[in-house]
């Protein structure tokens, strides 16, 4: 799709693999713009974080905004494959209470396509 996301559609789920290792303040604006190009209506979006090693707090804010927009348009946001440090941050900030976080893409696709 673009510089920061590799997008594919699998069994009705839009899987967007983040290609960045570091989502810092320099990458945040163009990354956010690319995220906003994804269609939203009734979309189930699975954001694959396997390559992400760390991110700035603005990324969490982006996830919250995206979650709210998708929910409003009858869609859903889920995350998968976070590395240990990223997983720890997501669970410490209780994002697992807001959106599902799966260990890997296969587990996510099984749960999201039931």
Residue, then its C-alpha position, 0 to 999 in steps of 0.5 A: x500500500x505505502x511506505x509504512x504499511x503492507x496491506x492485504x485482505x484475508x477472509x474479510x479482514x484487512x491485515x496491515x503489517x507495520x513496516x517500521x521498527x521505530x514509530x518515533x516523532x519523525x515517523x508519526x505524521x506520515x505514518x498517521x496519514x497513511x493509516x487514515x487512507x484505510x477505508x473504515x466502514x464495516x472494516x475489521x482491521x488487524x494491525x500486525x506489530x511484529x516489526x515494531x520495536x518501540x513507539x512514542x506515546x503518540x502511537x497509542x493516541x493514534x490507536x485510540x482514535x482509530x479504534x473509536x472511528x472504526x467502532x463508530x462505523x461498525x468496524x473493529x481494530x485488533x492488534x497482533x504479534x507485538x514484540x515483548x517490549x511492545x506487548x508489555x507497554x500495551x498491557x501496562x496501559x490496558x489496551x488489551x481492555x480496549x481492543x483484542x491483542x493476539x500473539x500472532x496473525x493466525x490466532x487473530x484471523x481465527x478469532x476475527x473470522x468466526 
